[in-house]
Structure formats: structure tokens, C-alpha cells
């Protein structure tokens, strides 16, 4: 009769599962950065320059 067993250390799992949790400090830094550039990004979406539109159109025609 053959005796089988399962290893207690699964090689497919990370060594420390607790390292996968998100870091609240880095999330706060990302949120702060986004808040600082949000108005500029919104302005780009709402009021693109003619040059920007022309570049996009030219690029799309070349592909």
C-alpha cells in the first residue's frame, strides 16, 4: 500500500500572504496626486486643442 501526503508549504502561494495587502499610505499618496492634477486632466478632456485633435486624426489615418 502506498502512503501519500500533501506538503504544508504550497509552492504556488507567496511566502508571506500578508505582503499582498494594500498599503494605506501609498493609496493616500495616489489620491493626493490625483486631486492635484484632476482639474488639468478634466480641462484636457473638455477642451482639447485643435492641434491635439489634428494629431489624433492624422495618426488614425496612418494606421
C-alpha positions in Angstrom: 0.0 0.0 0.0 1.3 3.5 -0.9 1.2 6.3 1.6 0.6 9.8 0.2 0.7 13.2 1.8 0.4 16.9 0.9 3.2 19.3 1.6 2.4 22.0 4.2 4.3 24.6 2.0 2.5 25.1 -1.2 4.9 26.3 -3.9 2.2 28.2 -5.8 1.4 30.5 -2.9 3.5 33.6 -2.0 5.8 33.1 1.0 4.0 35.8 3.0 0.3 36.3 2.2 0.2 39.4 4.4 2.5 41.3 1.9 -0.3 41.3 -0.6 -2.4 43.7 1.4 -2.6 47.2 0.1 -0.6 49.9 1.8 -3.0 52.7 3.0 -0.2 55.3 2.9 0.5 54.7 -0.8 -3.2 54.8 -1.5 -3.4 58.2 0.2 -0.4 59.4 -1.8 -2.0 58.4 -5.1 -5.3 60.1 -4.1 -3.4 63.3 -3.2 -1.6 63.2 -6.5 -4.8 62.7 -8.5 -6.5 65.5 -6.6 -3.7 67.8 -7.6 -3.9 67.0 -11.3 -7.6 66.3 -11.6 -8.5 69.8 -12.8 -5.9 69.8 -15.5 -7.0 66.4 -16.7 -10.6 67.5 -16.8 -9.6 70.5 -18.9 -7.8 68.4 -21.4 -10.9 66.2 -21.9 -13.4 69.0 -22.2 -11.3 71.5 -24.2 -8.8 69.7 -26.4 -6.6 72.0 -28.6 -7.1 71.9 -32.4 -3.5 70.7 -32.7 -4.3 67.7 -30.5 -7.3 66.7 -32.5 -5.4 67.0 -35.7 -2.6 64.8 -34.4 -5.1 62.1 -33.4 -6.9 62.2 -36.8 -3.5 62.1 -38.6 -2.4 59.1 -36.5 -5.7 57.2 -37.0 -5.5 57.7 -40.8 -1.9 56.4 -40.9 -2.8 53.2 -39.2 
